């Protein structure tokens, strides 16, 4: 048997990604443990990372902006304080409202 299993660091270097990326996906890719070491066969690594024509790679379209940039946040009808929320709820439910007095004393 001439083939040897690759370590996490060797697989990361071979794929050109960080060690933490390989570590996070080690079980999905088919790594197995030998004692306290994680290993993968080279053929298994190749098959785990090969291109799948059933699931094509994402393509970035030029000129696309982030959708959140073009959407305006709704500000009308939104309450910002508990007092405003109470008043709006009372109005929606048709409850009679009483004027609540604010405490002006500081102690």
SEFI-649568 format. One record per residue: x, y, z of N, C-alpha, C, CB in turn. Coordinates in nm, 3 decimals, decimal comma, always signed. Each point is the difference from the previous one (the first is absolute). Glycine has a CB too. Example, Ala and Ser with C-alpha at 12.3 -4.5 7.8 and 13.67 -1.06 7.14 Angstrom:
% residues 2
> n.xx/n.yy/n.zz/ca.xx/ca.yy/ca.zz/c.xx/c.yy/c.zz/cb.xx/cb.yy/cb.zz
> +1,319/-0,569/+0,780/-0,089/+0,119/+0,000/+0,090/+0,120/+0,000/-0,189/-0,117/+0,125;
> +0,154/+0,222/-0,197/+0,082/+0,119/+0,006/-0,077/+0,109/+0,073/+0,118/-0,063/-0,215;
END
This chain:
% residues 107
> n.xx/n.yy/n.zz/ca.xx/ca.yy/ca.zz/c.xx/c.yy/c.zz/cb.xx/cb.yy/cb.zz
> +0,085/-0,119/+0,000/-0,085/+0,119/+0,000/+0,089/+0,124/+0,000/-0,185/-0,124/+0,123;
> +0,186/+0,200/-0,232/+0,089/+0,114/-0,014/-0,070/+0,131/+0,035/+0,123/-0,125/-0,176;
> -0,253/+0,126/+0,173/-0,071/+0,124/+0,029/-0,009/+0,020/+0,151/-0,133/-0,022/-0,214;
> +0,150/+0,147/+0,257/-0,014/+0,031/+0,142/-0,110/+0,104/+0,018/+0,244/-0,055/+0,042;
> -0,304/+0,052/+0,074/-0,109/+0,092/+0,030/+0,057/+0,139/+0,031/-0,142/-0,191/+0,087;
> +0,070/+0,293/-0,128/+0,043/+0,138/+0,021/-0,055/+0,052/+0,133/+0,008/+0,038/-0,249;
> +0,067/+0,052/+0,311/-0,047/+0,065/+0,122/-0,086/+0,120/-0,036/+0,206/-0,077/+0,126;
> -0,266/+0,138/-0,027/-0,081/+0,120/-0,022/+0,084/+0,113/-0,061/-0,148/-0,065/+0,193;
> +0,267/+0,086/-0,141/+0,088/+0,106/-0,051/+0,041/-0,027/-0,144/+0,084/+0,040/+0,232;
> -0,053/-0,163/-0,263/+0,041/-0,036/-0,136/-0,117/+0,019/-0,097/+0,168/-0,165/+0,092;
> -0,287/+0,127/-0,051/-0,118/+0,017/-0,086/-0,030/+0,148/-0,022/-0,094/-0,218/+0,084;
> +0,108/+0,298/+0,022/-0,023/+0,145/-0,013/+0,099/+0,061/-0,097/-0,088/+0,008/+0,235;
> +0,215/-0,046/-0,224/+0,102/+0,053/-0,091/-0,025/-0,045/-0,144/+0,165/+0,000/+0,189;
> -0,207/-0,124/-0,207/-0,027/-0,052/-0,133/-0,117/+0,071/-0,066/+0,090/-0,220/+0,074;
> -0,193/+0,251/+0,004/-0,119/+0,067/-0,053/+0,013/+0,152/-0,003/-0,133/-0,189/+0,083;
> +0,231/+0,242/-0,013/+0,020/+0,145/+0,003/-0,102/+0,072/+0,085/+0,097/-0,018/-0,225;
> -0,141/-0,046/+0,334/-0,093/+0,062/+0,093/+0,061/-0,004/+0,139/-0,200/-0,067/-0,141;
> +0,136/+0,134/+0,234/+0,054/+0,005/+0,135/-0,025/-0,131/+0,076/-0,035/+0,249/+0,001;
> +0,116/-0,270/+0,099/-0,014/-0,118/+0,086/-0,137/-0,002/+0,066/+0,248/+0,000/+0,041;
> -0,296/+0,116/+0,003/-0,128/+0,006/+0,070/-0,116/-0,037/-0,092/+0,094/+0,177/+0,151;
> -0,084/-0,145/-0,279/-0,104/-0,038/-0,096/-0,005/-0,152/-0,014/+0,031/+0,217/-0,123;
> +0,084/-0,279/+0,108/+0,005/-0,146/-0,010/-0,049/-0,063/+0,129/+0,192/+0,016/-0,160;
> -0,151/+0,038/+0,273/-0,040/-0,057/+0,129/-0,152/+0,007/+0,018/+0,221/+0,068/+0,098;
> -0,282/+0,042/-0,140/-0,144/+0,017/+0,015/-0,078/-0,099/-0,087/+0,038/+0,242/+0,052;
> +0,018/-0,284/-0,164/-0,071/-0,087/-0,094/+0,062/-0,140/-0,008/-0,063/+0,203/-0,129;
> +0,141/-0,239/+0,226/+0,075/-0,126/-0,006/-0,087/-0,123/-0,014/+0,173/+0,109/+0,136;
> -0,284/-0,115/-0,064/-0,085/-0,118/-0,006/-0,080/-0,006/-0,129/-0,015/+0,003/+0,249;
> -0,026/+0,115/-0,300/-0,073/+0,004/-0,127/+0,089/-0,048/-0,114/-0,139/+0,191/+0,086;
> +0,267/-0,162/-0,077/+0,093/-0,035/-0,107/+0,046/-0,146/+0,008/+0,074/+0,238/-0,003;
> -0,093/-0,302/+0,116/+0,037/-0,140/+0,011/+0,126/-0,027/+0,080/-0,109/-0,030/-0,214;
> +0,151/+0,124/+0,298/+0,116/-0,024/+0,085/-0,035/-0,106/+0,105/+0,081/+0,237/-0,036;
> +0,018/-0,312/+0,078/-0,017/-0,101/+0,105/+0,110/+0,018/+0,103/-0,109/-0,162/-0,163;
> +0,086/+0,109/+0,282/+0,098/+0,015/+0,108/+0,089/-0,122/+0,010/-0,160/+0,146/+0,123;
> +0,287/-0,117/-0,102/+0,097/-0,103/+0,033/+0,062/+0,047/+0,131/+0,047/-0,067/-0,246;
> -0,093/+0,010/+0,356/+0,042/+0,049/+0,131/-0,059/+0,138/+0,021/+0,213/-0,135/-0,008;
> -0,127/+0,234/+0,023/-0,048/+0,138/+0,017/+0,018/+0,083/-0,126/+0,056/-0,016/+0,242;
> -0,011/-0,048/-0,350/+0,025/+0,070/-0,126/-0,114/-0,021/-0,098/+0,246/-0,027/+0,036;
> -0,279/+0,132/-0,112/-0,098/-0,011/-0,107/+0,075/-0,024/-0,130/-0,165/+0,151/+0,121;
> +0,120/-0,247/-0,201/+0,064/-0,035/-0,127/-0,103/-0,019/-0,108/+0,188/-0,108/+0,124;
> -0,143/+0,121/-0,249/-0,085/-0,027/-0,116/+0,087/-0,056/-0,110/-0,163/+0,185/+0,063;
> +0,109/-0,280/-0,139/+0,070/-0,053/-0,116/-0,007/+0,102/-0,112/-0,054/-0,237/+0,066;
> +0,156/+0,246/-0,145/+0,008/+0,098/-0,109/-0,116/-0,018/-0,098/+0,250/+0,005/+0,024;
> -0,282/-0,128/-0,060/-0,112/-0,025/-0,092/-0,132/+0,048/+0,059/+0,124/-0,197/-0,093;
> -0,143/+0,176/+0,223/-0,123/+0,045/+0,066/-0,007/+0,153/+0,001/+0,000/-0,208/+0,145;
> +0,114/+0,273/-0,123/+0,005/+0,146/-0,002/-0,033/+0,052/-0,140/+0,172/-0,001/+0,184;
> -0,119/-0,062/-0,286/-0,029/+0,041/-0,138/-0,148/-0,014/-0,031/+0,231/-0,067/-0,069;
> -0,290/-0,044/+0,109/-0,142/-0,021/-0,030/-0,089/+0,093/+0,082/+0,049/-0,239/-0,055;
> -0,005/+0,275/+0,174/-0,080/+0,090/+0,084/+0,004/+0,144/-0,051/+0,046/-0,149/+0,194;
> +0,059/+0,184/-0,269/+0,015/+0,137/-0,046/-0,017/+0,018/-0,150/+0,151/+0,034/+0,190;
> -0,187/-0,141/-0,261/-0,014/+0,014/-0,145/-0,129/+0,074/-0,034/+0,131/-0,212/-0,034;
> -0,132/+0,268/-0,086/-0,113/+0,076/-0,049/-0,117/-0,093/-0,026/+0,153/+0,170/-0,101;
> -0,272/-0,130/+0,147/-0,122/-0,078/-0,021/-0,086/+0,074/-0,102/+0,008/-0,095/+0,237;
> -0,027/+0,037/-0,354/-0,075/+0,068/-0,107/-0,148/+0,013/+0,034/+0,163/-0,088/-0,165;
> -0,214/+0,008/+0,258/-0,140/+0,013/+0,042/-0,021/+0,127/+0,082/-0,022/-0,249/-0,001;
> +0,126/+0,297/+0,062/-0,008/+0,120/+0,082/+0,107/+0,097/-0,047/-0,090/-0,131/+0,199;
> +0,060/+0,212/-0,300/+0,103/+0,090/-0,054/+0,042/+0,107/+0,101/-0,093/-0,040/-0,229;
> +0,210/+0,090/+0,210/+0,052/+0,104/+0,088/-0,080/+0,127/-0,015/+0,229/-0,101/-0,014;
> -0,233/+0,179/+0,120/-0,070/+0,129/-0,006/+0,079/+0,096/-0,087/-0,099/-0,036/+0,228;
> +0,027/+0,118/-0,301/+0,065/+0,102/-0,081/-0,041/+0,136/+0,051/+0,006/-0,152/-0,200;
> +0,089/+0,239/+0,210/-0,027/+0,136/+0,046/-0,038/+0,084/-0,121/+0,161/-0,023/+0,196;
> -0,272/+0,091/-0,186/-0,041/+0,088/-0,109/+0,056/+0,139/+0,026/-0,210/-0,136/-0,041;
> +0,269/+0,193/-0,062/+0,059/+0,132/+0,015/-0,109/+0,105/+0,013/+0,200/-0,072/-0,132;
> -0,175/+0,170/+0,214/-0,094/+0,110/+0,016/-0,110/-0,027/+0,100/+0,050/+0,060/-0,232;
> -0,056/-0,179/+0,290/-0,102/-0,026/+0,101/+0,035/+0,072/+0,129/-0,051/-0,224/-0,104;
> -0,048/+0,289/+0,160/+0,019/+0,065/+0,128/-0,062/-0,087/+0,107/+0,001/+0,230/-0,105;
> +0,041/-0,210/+0,224/-0,061/-0,068/+0,113/-0,147/+0,041/+0,006/+0,221/-0,008/+0,128;
> -0,311/-0,087/-0,113/-0,142/+0,030/+0,000/-0,038/+0,094/+0,114/-0,042/-0,221/-0,104;
> +0,109/+0,211/+0,216/-0,036/+0,083/+0,114/+0,030/+0,148/-0,026/+0,042/-0,195/+0,150;
> +0,048/+0,224/-0,244/+0,032/+0,138/-0,031/-0,117/+0,067/-0,072/+0,245/-0,058/-0,014;
> -0,312/-0,016/-0,073/-0,107/+0,059/-0,080/-0,134/+0,003/+0,073/+0,120/-0,079/-0,201;
> -0,134/+0,006/+0,310/-0,127/-0,005/+0,072/+0,002/+0,104/+0,111/-0,028/-0,245/-0,053;
> -0,074/+0,329/+0,055/-0,010/+0,099/+0,105/-0,067/-0,061/+0,121/-0,012/+0,185/-0,170;
> +0,062/-0,155/+0,286/-0,060/-0,049/+0,122/-0,131/+0,073/+0,026/+0,227/-0,056/+0,094;
> -0,327/-0,020/-0,052/-0,128/+0,061/+0,030/+0,011/+0,075/+0,132/-0,125/-0,180/-0,127;
> +0,096/+0,306/+0,124/+0,006/+0,078/+0,123/-0,138/+0,046/+0,042/+0,230/+0,074/-0,059;
> -0,324/-0,065/-0,034/-0,134/+0,044/+0,038/-0,070/-0,113/+0,073/-0,011/+0,157/-0,197;
> -0,055/-0,120/+0,308/-0,073/-0,098/+0,077/+0,084/-0,077/+0,100/-0,148/-0,018/-0,191;
> +0,274/+0,046/+0,193/+0,086/-0,070/+0,095/+0,019/+0,085/+0,124/+0,118/-0,120/-0,188;
> -0,139/+0,061/+0,303/+0,014/+0,071/+0,126/+0,142/-0,014/+0,052/-0,242/-0,036/+0,051;
> +0,286/+0,138/+0,019/+0,135/-0,006/+0,050/+0,007/-0,009/+0,152/+0,069/+0,129/-0,198;
> -0,178/-0,102/+0,267/+0,004/-0,010/+0,145/-0,119/-0,079/+0,051/+0,122/+0,219/+0,013;
> -0,113/-0,263/+0,112/-0,108/-0,076/+0,062/-0,128/+0,083/+0,007/+0,169/-0,130/+0,133;
> -0,156/+0,257/-0,107/-0,117/+0,089/+0,008/-0,070/+0,008/-0,135/+0,111/+0,133/+0,183;
> -0,035/-0,121/-0,289/-0,058/+0,005/-0,133/-0,066/-0,132/-0,037/+0,173/+0,168/-0,066;
> -0,112/-0,279/+0,106/-0,057/-0,131/-0,027/-0,134/-0,013/+0,071/+0,230/-0,099/-0,025;
> -0,236/+0,139/+0,152/-0,125/-0,006/+0,075/-0,108/+0,085/-0,065/+0,130/-0,040/+0,208;
> -0,095/+0,162/-0,246/-0,097/+0,091/-0,061/-0,051/-0,057/-0,132/+0,112/+0,196/+0,109;
> -0,023/-0,254/-0,188/-0,041/-0,058/-0,128/-0,090/-0,121/+0,020/+0,212/+0,082/-0,101;
> -0,180/-0,166/+0,201/-0,082/-0,116/+0,029/-0,139/+0,043/+0,048/+0,206/-0,131/+0,057;
> -0,209/+0,230/+0,032/-0,129/+0,051/+0,047/-0,082/+0,054/-0,116/+0,103/+0,057/+0,222;
> -0,041/+0,014/-0,311/-0,070/+0,056/-0,115/-0,053/-0,111/-0,090/+0,145/+0,205/+0,011;
> -0,063/-0,307/-0,037/-0,041/-0,110/-0,085/-0,114/-0,082/+0,060/+0,232/-0,007/-0,089;
> -0,228/-0,011/+0,221/-0,103/-0,079/+0,067/-0,122/+0,082/+0,038/+0,180/-0,145/+0,085;
> -0,172/+0,274/-0,108/-0,113/+0,087/+0,031/-0,018/+0,025/+0,148/-0,107/-0,083/-0,203;
> +0,210/+0,067/+0,279/-0,007/+0,025/+0,144/+0,002/+0,149/+0,026/+0,114/-0,219/+0,048;
> -0,188/+0,261/+0,054/+0,011/+0,141/+0,038/+0,137/+0,025/+0,061/-0,250/+0,016/+0,039;
> +0,310/+0,092/-0,078/+0,133/+0,030/+0,051/-0,007/+0,106/+0,108/+0,100/-0,060/-0,221;
> -0,018/+0,042/+0,319/+0,013/+0,100/+0,105/+0,136/+0,064/-0,016/-0,154/-0,127/+0,159;
> +0,160/+0,251/-0,127/+0,131/+0,066/-0,007/+0,080/-0,044/+0,121/-0,095/+0,201/-0,125;
> +0,208/-0,257/+0,100/+0,086/-0,045/+0,108/+0,095/+0,112/+0,037/-0,016/-0,240/-0,078;
> +0,025/+0,266/+0,204/+0,086/+0,108/+0,047/+0,142/-0,052/+0,018/-0,195/+0,110/+0,114;
> +0,284/-0,027/-0,154/+0,141/-0,035/+0,018/+0,046/+0,045/+0,138/+0,043/+0,020/-0,249;
> +0,046/-0,094/+0,306/+0,057/+0,037/+0,128/+0,107/+0,106/-0,026/-0,048/-0,231/+0,100;
> +0,034/+0,345/-0,036/+0,097/+0,107/-0,022/+0,097/+0,014/+0,119/-0,169/+0,118/-0,143;
> +0,148/-0,203/+0,242/+0,091/+0,007/+0,114/+0,118/-0,092/-0,022/-0,191/+0,056/+0,152;
> +0,301/-0,011/-0,106/+0,119/-0,085/-0,006/+0,050/-0,021/+0,141/+0,061/+0,084/-0,231;
> -0,049/-0,207/+0,269/+0,049/-0,027/+0,135/+0,112/-0,095/+0,000/-0,220/+0,043/+0,087;
END
